[in-house]
Amino acid sequence: MIYNTLSQLKERHAEIISSYRETLPIYKRGTFWCFIRCVLFVLWCLIWLESGTRYLNLDYVYYDMGSSKLIFVPMLISVAGFFIIKPYKIWTGRTYFGKIEKIEKQSAELIKKDDKGAKVIIKRMHMVMYDGMNVLTVRKPSGRLVNKKVPNLINFDRIYDIDSSISVINGLRFPVPMNKNVIPEGMCFCTKCGSFESKERTRCSMCFTTLWYK
């Protein structure tokens, strides 16, 4: 079935999210790991704060309360933890759906529509096969355009195309195509490594993750 109207897309997106939640336990979902990242970042800051306080309270340690190091070093440690643990993913890792308006293949080509609605390739460059990250420009129902980075893979052109609709789920590497016809008959799609697996399988033969989009 092809989903065109907003009501159909909303219903289909709800079905996909329902299947995702029913199949995967909470500790395997993206929202759970975003929460864990935030907890780890808080622990990171508390551990370093406690360690620094202990060090400064040692009898043989002398420090000047007016020293800029007392501000710069904790800030540097906090920023390092922010980029190592990535707690910001609780805001950037959103779940939404929309229609693909543009596909930019990194180091390869940019595919978009011209004024007449025909797909055109704006640029083409040499690329190592299946290497790099592609960028999908997705228009959400609100009209807002968002970019979603997707690893290049052998099935990329089959799964993602201009004007096709996808569900982007927090924590999943690959967006889910709303149209199941892009998946070969009798197969299911692994949202972690992008491979096609037999519907009889419960885990991916490549990455061993739980298969839920069937």
MARMAR-74079 format. One record per residue (C-alpha): x, y, z; residue in one letter; chain. Coordinates in pm, 1 decimal. Example, Ala and Ser with C-alpha at 12.3 -4.5 7.8 and 13.67 -1.06 7.14 Angstrom:
# MARMAR-74079
<pt <1230.0,-450.0,780.0>,a,A>
<pt <1367.0,-106.0,714.0>,s,A>
***
This chain:
# MARMAR-74079
<pt <0.0,0.0,0.0>,m,A>
<pt <120.2,351.8,-82.2>,i,A>
<pt <56.0,608.1,191.1>,y,A>
<pt <-11.8,954.3,51.9>,n,A>
<pt <-252.4,1151.3,270.8>,t,A>
<pt <-148.5,1294.7,607.7>,l,A>
<pt <-401.4,1078.0,793.0>,s,A>
<pt <-266.3,764.5,623.4>,q,A>
<pt <90.6,862.1,708.9>,l,A>
<pt <1.2,932.0,1072.5>,k,A>
<pt <-174.8,597.8,1100.0>,e,A>
<pt <114.3,413.9,938.1>,r,A>
<pt <368.1,590.6,1161.9>,h,A>
<pt <162.7,491.3,1468.8>,a,A>
<pt <162.5,127.8,1349.4>,e,A>
<pt <540.7,132.3,1309.3>,i,A>
<pt <596.6,283.6,1654.1>,i,A>
<pt <354.0,31.8,1807.7>,s,A>
<pt <540.7,-260.9,1649.3>,s,A>
<pt <872.0,-115.3,1767.1>,y,A>
<pt <754.5,-81.0,2127.8>,r,A>
<pt <581.1,-419.7,2138.5>,e,A>
<pt <885.1,-605.4,2003.7>,t,A>
<pt <1172.3,-430.7,2181.3>,l,A>
<pt <1194.3,-412.3,2562.2>,p,A>
<pt <1244.9,-65.5,2707.2>,i,A>
<pt <1617.5,-118.6,2771.1>,y,A>
<pt <1677.3,-167.2,2397.4>,k,A>
<pt <1502.1,150.4,2284.7>,r,A>
<pt <1670.1,474.7,2186.5>,g,A>
<pt <1488.5,684.3,2447.6>,t,A>
<pt <1620.3,461.6,2726.4>,f,A>
<pt <1980.1,500.4,2612.7>,w,A>
<pt <1937.3,877.4,2581.8>,c,A>
<pt <1830.7,878.1,2946.4>,f,A>
<pt <2132.9,664.1,3038.5>,i,A>
<pt <2360.1,913.5,2859.3>,r,A>
<pt <2220.4,1196.1,3072.4>,c,A>
<pt <2271.0,994.6,3392.4>,v,A>
<pt <2628.1,907.4,3292.8>,l,A>
<pt <2704.7,1272.2,3217.2>,f,A>
<pt <2578.4,1378.4,3561.1>,v,A>
<pt <2789.4,1103.5,3721.3>,l,A>
<pt <3089.5,1216.1,3513.9>,w,A>
<pt <3057.6,1570.3,3648.8>,c,A>
<pt <2996.7,1457.3,4009.2>,l,A>
<pt <3292.8,1215.9,4009.8>,i,A>
<pt <3531.2,1478.4,3873.6>,w,A>
<pt <3393.8,1739.0,4115.8>,l,A>
<pt <3441.1,1505.4,4411.6>,e,A>
<pt <3791.8,1408.4,4293.4>,s,A>
<pt <3889.4,1772.5,4248.2>,g,A>
<pt <3754.4,1866.3,4590.5>,t,A>
<pt <3953.3,1585.3,4750.9>,r,A>
<pt <4270.0,1696.2,4574.8>,y,A>
<pt <4232.7,2060.5,4676.1>,l,A>
<pt <4174.5,1959.7,5039.0>,n,A>
<pt <4508.1,1776.8,5063.5>,l,A>
<pt <4747.4,1941.0,5308.4>,d,A>
<pt <5032.5,1971.5,5060.8>,y,A>
<pt <4824.2,2126.6,4780.6>,v,A>
<pt <4831.7,2504.8,4754.3>,y,A>
<pt <4597.2,2695.1,4527.3>,y,A>
<pt <4482.6,3050.6,4477.1>,d,A>
<pt <4105.7,3103.3,4494.0>,m,A>
<pt <4140.3,3376.7,4234.1>,g,A>
<pt <4318.9,3150.6,3984.6>,s,A>
<pt <4146.7,3111.8,3647.0>,s,A>
<pt <4242.6,2742.5,3650.7>,k,A>
<pt <3971.9,2675.2,3912.0>,l,A>
<pt <3716.0,2775.2,3650.6>,i,A>
<pt <3885.6,2667.9,3327.1>,f,A>
<pt <3974.2,2309.0,3426.9>,v,A>
<pt <3622.1,2209.1,3549.1>,p,A>
<pt <3469.9,2366.1,3237.8>,m,A>
<pt <3713.9,2175.9,3016.4>,l,A>
<pt <3630.8,1847.3,3191.0>,i,A>
<pt <3255.0,1913.8,3159.3>,s,A>
<pt <3282.2,1996.8,2788.9>,v,A>
<pt <3493.5,1683.8,2728.9>,a,A>
<pt <3230.5,1471.0,2902.2>,g,A>
<pt <2954.4,1641.2,2703.1>,f,A>
<pt <3109.5,1535.2,2372.1>,f,A>
<pt <3228.8,1192.9,2490.5>,i,A>
<pt <2901.1,1078.9,2648.5>,i,A>
<pt <2673.1,1286.4,2419.5>,k,A>
<pt <2379.5,1360.1,2653.7>,p,A>
<pt <2251.5,1609.2,2395.1>,y,A>
<pt <2109.1,1317.2,2197.6>,k,A>
<pt <1804.8,1331.1,2422.8>,i,A>
<pt <1712.5,1647.0,2225.1>,w,A>
<pt <1856.9,1561.6,1881.8>,t,A>
<pt <1738.8,1199.3,1868.7>,g,A>
<pt <1374.8,1269.9,1794.0>,r,A>
<pt <1108.6,1033.4,1660.9>,t,A>
<pt <912.6,1170.0,1365.2>,y,A>
<pt <795.8,1091.9,1012.1>,f,A>
<pt <805.6,1276.2,684.4>,g,A>
<pt <869.6,1271.9,311.6>,k,A>
<pt <1215.7,1266.3,155.5>,i,A>
<pt <1267.2,1580.0,-54.0>,e,A>
<pt <1638.0,1557.5,-125.5>,k,A>
<pt <1914.1,1297.6,-109.9>,i,A>
<pt <2277.3,1397.2,-81.7>,e,A>
<pt <2522.6,1115.8,-128.9>,k,A>
<pt <2844.4,1216.6,38.7>,q,A>
<pt <3140.3,1229.5,-202.0>,s,A>
<pt <2909.8,1100.0,-473.1>,a,A>
<pt <2602.1,1288.3,-590.0>,e,A>
<pt <2319.7,1519.5,-495.9>,l,A>
<pt <1974.0,1409.9,-611.0>,i,A>
<pt <1680.3,1650.5,-610.4>,k,A>
<pt <1385.8,1760.9,-823.9>,k,A>
<pt <1389.2,2032.5,-1085.9>,d,A>
<pt <1108.1,2282.2,-1152.4>,d,A>
<pt <920.9,2023.6,-1360.9>,k,A>
<pt <932.1,1757.0,-1090.9>,g,A>
<pt <1193.1,1538.6,-1259.6>,a,A>
<pt <1475.8,1388.7,-1056.4>,k,A>
<pt <1815.7,1530.6,-1150.7>,v,A>
<pt <2171.6,1471.1,-1033.6>,i,A>
<pt <2335.7,1803.2,-947.3>,i,A>
<pt <2687.8,1676.3,-892.1>,k,A>
<pt <2873.9,1352.1,-924.1>,r,A>
<pt <3215.9,1264.5,-785.6>,m,A>
<pt <3422.5,955.2,-727.7>,h,A>
<pt <3315.9,745.9,-427.2>,m,A>
<pt <3434.8,423.3,-273.1>,v,A>
<pt <3143.9,180.6,-298.1>,m,A>
<pt <2925.7,166.9,17.7>,y,A>
<pt <3145.7,412.6,201.5>,d,A>
<pt <3046.7,729.0,384.0>,g,A>
<pt <2726.6,886.7,512.7>,m,A>
<pt <2434.0,998.3,298.0>,n,A>
<pt <2203.2,1282.3,402.5>,v,A>
<pt <1825.9,1265.9,365.1>,l,A>
<pt <1638.7,1595.6,372.8>,t,A>
<pt <1298.0,1513.4,519.7>,v,A>
<pt <992.8,1740.2,527.7>,r,A>
<pt <789.2,1682.3,843.6>,k,A>
<pt <408.3,1727.7,848.6>,p,A>
<pt <462.5,2070.5,1007.0>,s,A>
<pt <651.7,2175.6,693.4>,g,A>
<pt <987.8,2190.5,867.7>,r,A>
<pt <1287.9,2043.6,685.5>,l,A>
<pt <1527.5,1824.8,884.3>,v,A>
<pt <1839.6,1637.7,779.2>,n,A>
<pt <1895.0,1275.2,870.0>,k,A>
<pt <2235.0,1113.3,819.1>,k,A>
<pt <2214.3,753.8,698.2>,v,A>
<pt <2513.0,522.2,636.7>,p,A>
<pt <2560.4,421.3,275.5>,n,A>
<pt <2479.5,57.0,202.6>,l,A>
<pt <2411.4,-171.1,-90.3>,i,A>
<pt <2031.6,-144.7,-54.0>,n,A>
<pt <2023.3,232.4,-4.8>,f,A>
<pt <1871.8,324.8,-343.0>,d,A>
<pt <1605.2,57.5,-306.3>,r,A>
<pt <1496.1,167.1,40.9>,i,A>
<pt <1517.6,547.2,13.4>,y,A>
<pt <1398.3,755.1,-279.2>,d,A>
<pt <1270.5,1105.7,-350.7>,i,A>
<pt <906.0,1151.3,-238.4>,d,A>
<pt <906.5,829.9,-33.4>,s,A>
<pt <792.3,855.3,329.1>,s,A>
<pt <993.7,729.6,625.3>,i,A>
<pt <965.9,697.8,1002.2>,s,A>
<pt <1271.6,817.1,1192.9>,v,A>
<pt <1287.3,652.8,1535.8>,i,A>
<pt <1509.6,769.8,1817.3>,n,A>
<pt <1816.1,547.9,1851.3>,g,A>
<pt <1781.1,364.6,1518.5>,l,A>
<pt <2057.3,402.7,1263.8>,r,A>
<pt <1831.3,351.4,962.0>,f,A>
<pt <1492.5,521.2,911.4>,p,A>
<pt <1205.8,282.9,843.1>,v,A>
<pt <1037.6,299.9,500.0>,p,A>
<pt <662.2,335.2,541.7>,m,A>
<pt <600.9,148.7,218.8>,n,A>
<pt <675.7,-218.6,283.4>,k,A>
<pt <689.9,-289.5,-89.2>,n,A>
<pt <1052.5,-175.2,-94.5>,v,A>
<pt <1140.4,-478.5,119.4>,i,A>
<pt <1171.9,-806.1,-77.1>,p,A>
<pt <883.7,-1047.7,-24.7>,e,A>
<pt <940.1,-1281.7,267.7>,g,A>
<pt <1213.1,-1060.2,409.2>,m,A>
<pt <1237.5,-804.3,689.6>,c,A>
<pt <1458.6,-498.9,736.6>,f,A>
<pt <1728.2,-466.8,1003.4>,c,A>
<pt <1723.6,-109.9,1134.5>,t,A>
<pt <2074.9,-140.2,1279.7>,k,A>
<pt <2285.5,-265.4,987.3>,c,A>
<pt <2042.0,-222.3,694.1>,g,A>
<pt <2044.8,-583.7,580.5>,s,A>
<pt <1746.9,-785.5,457.2>,f,A>
<pt <1669.5,-1092.6,666.6>,e,A>
<pt <1421.4,-1376.5,642.5>,s,A>
<pt <1094.0,-1310.5,826.4>,k,A>
<pt <1138.6,-1635.5,1015.9>,e,A>
<pt <1442.6,-1495.0,1195.0>,r,A>
<pt <1411.2,-1309.7,1525.4>,t,A>
<pt <1767.4,-1175.1,1516.2>,r,A>
<pt <1978.8,-1033.2,1235.7>,c,A>
<pt <2239.7,-1274.3,1099.9>,s,A>
<pt <2482.4,-983.4,1046.7>,m,A>
<pt <2464.7,-777.2,1367.8>,c,A>
<pt <2246.1,-1002.5,1591.0>,f,A>
<pt <2007.1,-721.6,1680.8>,t,A>
<pt <1637.7,-799.9,1738.4>,t,A>
<pt <1433.2,-782.9,1417.0>,l,A>
<pt <1104.4,-599.0,1462.2>,w,A>
<pt <1009.6,-440.2,1125.4>,y,A>
<pt <838.5,-729.5,946.9>,k,A>
***
